[in-house]
Amino acid sequence: MGTLFALVLSIGMTNGEFQDVVLDVYDSQQQCEQAAIDQKVSGDCYPVEQIVRSEEVPAETTVKF
């Protein structure tokens, strides 16, 4: 199976913070980009793996073996 792509929309809140929201997941980057056009949103398409592991830290950086 190939890489899945998520359509992500960044929301600006009134307190000045931003929150990323995944609108949907697609089988290809082309489908994701087309969905953004169809939905008329200025979202970005990212590989799902990049989103899932974005804050993952290897164990050796936090634990002494």
C-alpha positions in Angstrom: 0.0 0.0 0.0 1.2 3.5 -0.8 1.5 6.6 1.4 -1.8 8.0 2.7 -2.2 11.8 2.7 -4.2 13.9 5.2 -5.9 17.2 4.3 -5.0 19.5 7.2 -6.5 22.9 8.0 -4.9 25.3 10.4 -7.4 27.2 12.5 -6.5 30.6 14.1 -8.2 31.1 17.4 -9.1 34.4 19.0 -6.5 33.9 21.7 -3.7 33.9 19.1 -3.0 30.2 19.1 -3.3 27.9 16.1 -4.8 24.4 16.0 -4.3 21.9 13.1 -7.4 19.9 12.2 -7.4 16.8 9.9 -10.4 17.1 7.6 -9.9 13.7 5.9 -7.4 11.1 4.7 -6.8 10.2 1.0 -5.1 7.5 -0.9 -2.9 9.9 -2.9 -1.6 13.4 -2.7 -3.5 14.2 -5.9 -6.8 13.1 -4.4 -6.0 15.2 -1.3 -5.2 18.3 -3.3 -8.4 17.9 -5.4 -10.5 17.5 -2.2 -9.1 20.8 -1.0 -10.1 22.5 -4.2 -13.6 20.8 -4.2 -14.2 21.8 -0.5 -12.8 25.3 -1.2 -10.4 25.3 1.8 -6.8 26.5 1.9 -5.6 23.3 3.6 -2.4 21.5 3.1 -1.8 17.8 2.3 0.7 15.9 4.4 1.8 12.3 4.5 -0.1 10.6 7.4 3.1 9.0 8.7 4.6 12.5 9.1 1.6 13.6 11.2 1.4 10.5 13.4 5.1 10.5 14.2 5.7 14.3 14.4 6.2 14.4 18.2 7.7 11.0 18.6 11.1 11.0 20.4 13.4 7.9 20.3 13.7 6.2 23.6 17.5 6.6 23.7 17.2 10.4 23.9 15.1 10.3 27.1 16.2 7.0 28.8 19.7 5.8 29.8 20.3 2.2 28.8 
